[in-house]
Amino acid sequence: MMVVYALFGVAALVALAPIAVAFGVSQGKDTTTTLIYGACLIVTLGLCTIALLSLFDVSHTISQATLPLGLPWLGAHFRIDALASFFLVVVNLGGAAASLFALGYGRHEESPLRVLPFYPVYLAAMNLVVMADDAFSFLVSWEFMSLTSWALVISNHRVRENLRAGFIYLLMAGFGTLSLLLAFGLLAGAAGNYAFDAIRAAPPVAGVAALVFILAIVGTGSKAGLIPLHAWLPLAHPAAPSHVSALMSGVMTKVAVYGFVRIVFDLLGTPAWWWSLVVLAIGGATAVMGVLYALMQRDLKRVLAYSTIENIGIIFAALGLALAFKTEGLNWAAALALTAGLFHVFNHSLFKSLLFFGAGSVLNATGTRDIEQLGGLIHRMPQTAFVFLAGCVAISALPPLNGFVSEWLTFQAILQSPQLPSWGLKLMVPAVGALLALSAALAAACFVRAFGFTFLGRARTPAASGAQETDSNSLAAMYIVAALCLIAGILPGVFIDALAPVVQSLVGGRMPVQTSVEWLSIVPIAESRSSYNGLLVFVFMISSGAIAAFAIHRLASDKVRRGPAWGCGYPDASTATQYTADSFAQPIRRVFGTVVFRAREIGEMPPPGSTEPARLTVELHDLIWDSLYAPIAAGVAFAAERLNYLQFLTIRSYLSLVFTALVLLLLVLAIWP
Amino acid sequence: MAVIRDIAFQGGQMLLVLLLAPLLTGFVRKVKARLLRRQGPPLLQPYRDLIRLMRKDAVLADNASWLFRVIPYFVFAATWIAASLVPTFGSGLLFSWSADLIALIAVLGSARFFLALAGLDVGTAFGGIGSSREVMIASLAEPAMLMIMFTLALIAGSTQLSTMSAFMNSPEVGLRVSLGLGLIALIIVAIAENARIPVDNPATHLELTMVHEAMVLEYSGRHLAQIELAAMLKLLLYISLIACLFVPWGISPPTADPVHLAIGVVAYVGKLAVAGVMLALFETAIAKMRVFRVPGFLGAALMLALLAALLRFVSRSF
C-alpha cells in the first residue's frame, strides 16, 4: 500500500508544474513562489513520513505496484523495500529542507518562473528513480531527473558560464544514461526481462556481470561525481539557485549512489573478486582529489561542490569495502562497512544541504560567491555563521557531530580487513585507509578556509560590510538541518539500527543492535575492541568548558577590554593586509599541488628603485581535464572539421558516395552469417 | 561502592593530568636551561604564569567575534577530556569506552580546527600565517597518526586504549618490526603536534618562524592562560600515550590495591621525567627546520606508519 500512497505524492508533485506555470502567469511571482514551495514542503514531508513508516515497519513488507503507464501491456513497476525506503527518506528530507529554505530564499530569485515549474518535477523524478522496479521506469525517471536539473542549472541563463555548465552537464548526463541503458540491456538479457524481479531471479553470467559492473560504475559514477567523470559537477552544482544546488549535491548524488547499490549489491548476483578493488581505488582517489580541488577554489559554492566529490569518494570507498567483505562471505564485516557507507550518505545529505543553504544566504546578502571578497560576516550574519559553522564541523568529520560517526565506522571496517584472504585487498585497503585519513585532514583545512575567510576577519569589500542577516524561513531550515546533524552525531545508535533492515537485505548480515547498549554508545563488534559515545563526548565537552568558564570568571577575572589588533605599529591597517584564502592554501598547494596540479608560482619583482608593484602569478593545471576531456573535445572538433568537407561536394561525388555505401551495405549483408 | 571507586579513579586522573601538565612543561624548560648552562626559571614558574594570566583582564581586538571568546574554553575542554581518557597510572578508566583512540585523535582535531579559526578571526596577517601553516602540518600529521593507530590497533586487536595498553603489557607482544616503525612515526607526529623543535619553536616570537604562537598571538589574559594550559596538557597527553602503548609497565586497574596504585603513580611520574629529559636533550641538540622542510619530515612519519600498517596487513607476524 505504501508505494501507492507514495505514487500519489509523486503525482501531486508533477501536478504542481502546470499549476506553477498557470499561477505564475496570473498571480505574479511572489504568490506562486510561496504556493509552490509550500506545497512541495507539505508533499515531501508526507513522502518522508511514508518512507519512515516503511523503514521502521517491523514486518519489513515489500510493497509493490504496477501502473498501466509507459509501454503498453507491460506497465511500469514500482516497489518500496528497505533500501528504497531509506533513500526515499534521504531524498524527501533533503527536499523538505530545501523547500522550507526556498520559502525565504526563493523570493530573491530574479526570474522565479524559470525555476518553479521544474523544481517539483525534479523532486518527483528523484522519488521515482528510487521507487522504480523495472529498467524502463528507472531509466525514464533517471533521464527526467537529469533533464529537470539541467533546466534548473541554466535557469539563470544570462550568465555565459552557466550556459557552458549546462552544456557540459547535458553531455555528461547523456553519456551516463547511455552507460546505464547498456547495463540494463545486458541485465535484461536476450529474453528481455527488464523487470527487476526477473533480473534478480536470473542474475547474468560472470562475463556479462563484469561488463554490467563497469557500465554501472561509469553510469552512476558520472552522476555521483566519481573521478575522472566529475568534470561537470563543480560547474553545474554552483550554477543552479542555492536550494537546487543543495538538492543536486546533497540528494541527487545520493540517488546515483542508490543506483550503484541497487545494481551491484542487489541485481548483479555474486560479485567477482576484483570488483571491490576497482571501487576502493576509485573511491580513495576521488576522496583525495576532490578535497584538493576544493582547497584551490575561491568560489564558495564551488568549494562545496568539490567537497561533494570528496564525500562521494568516501562513500564509494566504504561500499567497496562492503563489496570485498561480501565477496569473501564475511557478512558481519560487510554489514559494518555498508552501514558506514549508507550512514555517510544520510549525513552528507544533511550537512551538504546545510552548507549550500548557508552559501545561498551569503550570496543573497552580499551578491558574491568569491571568498576573497567576503569576510567578517559573523558580525553581520551571526545566526547564519553559527549554523554554517555547525555544517563545517560536521563535514570535517569532527566529534561530536555526525560526520565523524560515519568516518569512524568506516575506519572500524578497515580495521577488520586483514581477515580478507586476497593479496590485492591486503595491499589496497591500508592504502585506501591512508587516503581517507588524508582526505579527512585536508577537509578540515578546507573548511577552516571556507568558514574563516567568509565569516571571520574583517570585511574585505563594501558588499560584505553591508550584509544583512537572512530571513527567518531560511534560518529555520538551516537550524533544523543543523539540529539533525547534532542528533545523528550524539545518538548514532538509533540511525544504525534503522539501517539494519537495509543492510540485512543487501549483504545478509547486520550490525549488533545498538540502542540496547548501555549509555547509548555505539559498539560495532565488541566493547573491548572499540566503542564511541557521541553523547558523552558532547556532554563532557560542554560541561568541562562550562566548569572552566565558571571557575575562571568566579575565582580569577571576568573583565574584558577592547583595543586595536597589533599591526606591528602601523595604525589603521587596510583590510587588504589580512591573509587571503589563496595564501592560506599556499602551503598545501606547495606540498600536494606541485604534483597534482603542476602548480607553479611565478614572482615578478620590479627593478630596484622602481615603485611598480611586484606580481605573483600562480599557475594551476587541471590534469584530468587536460589529459582526458580536452583531447576528446579536440578529437570531436577535428572530426567535425573533416566531415564539414562533405557538405561542399559536387553532385557526382554525392552520387558515387551513395552508390559506394549501397554496395558496402549489400556486401555486409552477403557476408553476414 | 565500585561505582564510587571508579568515579574517584576517573576524577583523580582528570585532576592529576591538570596538575602535572604545567610541572612537566616547567621541567622540560628547566632541563633545557641547564643543558645550556643557564639557571633557568624555577620548576613552578608555569603555574605562576598561568595564575598571573588568569587574573589579568582579557584584551580583545576591536573586531573579535563571540567565536574568538568561546574558542579558548572549547580548546581547553577538548584537550582536557582527551588527556583524561588516556591511561596514565591506571587503566580501566570509567569513561574510557566513550571515546576510543580514533575518537581521541578526532577530539584533538576539533580543538585544532577551532584554534585555526581563532587565528583567522581578528584579521591580521600573523593569525592567518599561523593557521595556514598549522593546517598544513595537521594535514600530514593526522593521516600519519591514523596509520600508526591502525598498526597498533591491528596488533592489539582493538582501538580501545585500556585494552591496547593491557595487551602491550602482556608477553604476547614480543618484538615486532611494525611496532618499531610505529614508535618512530609516533614520536615524529608528537613533536609536530606539540609544536616542538624542529617543527616549531615554543620559545620564539619571531613572526616568520613561528606557527602555533603566531596563531594565538591576539590572545591575552585568561584566554591565553587556557590555550597555554591546553598546550601543556597536549604535551602530557602525547607522552602518556607513548608511555601507555610502548612502556606500559606499572599501569594498574582501579581494582588494584593501594600499593600497586602507588607504584603506578611513581612509575608514571618517572616515565614523564625520562620523556621530559629526552625531549629537552633532543631539542637542544637539533636546529629548527625551515617551514617547507617540515612536509618532508612529516612525510617520513607518514611513510613509516603506512609501511608499518602494510606489514601488519600482509602478515600477522610482523
Interface residues (C-beta under 8 A of the other chain):
Chain A: G375 G376 I378 H379 P382 A385 L389 V393 S396 A397 L398 P399 F404 E407 W408 F411 Q412 I414 L415 S417 P418 K426 L427 V429 P430 A431 G433 A434 A437 L438 A440 A441 L442 A444 A445 F447 V448 R449 F451 G452 F453 L456 G457 R458 W519 S521 E527 S528 R529 S530 S531 Y532 N533 L536 V537 F540 M541 I542 S544 G545 A548 A549 I552 L555 A556 S557 K559 V560 R561 R562 G563 P564 A565 W566 G567 A573 T575 T577 Q578 Y579 T580 S583 F584 A585 Q586 P587 I588 R590 V591
Chain B: I51 M54 R55 K56 D57 A58 V59 L60 A61 D62 N63 A64 S65 W66 L67 R69 Y73 F74 F76 A77 A78 W80 I81 F95 W97 S98 A99 D100 I102 A103 A106 V107 G109 S110 R112 F113 A116 L117 L120 D121 V122 G123 T124 A125 F126 G127 G128 I129 S131 S132 R133 V135 M136 A138 S139 L140 A141 E142 P143 L146 M147 F150 A153 L154 G157 S158 T159 Q160 T163 L217 E218 G221 R222 A225 Q226 V291 F292 P295 L302 L306 A309 L310 R312 F313 V314 R316
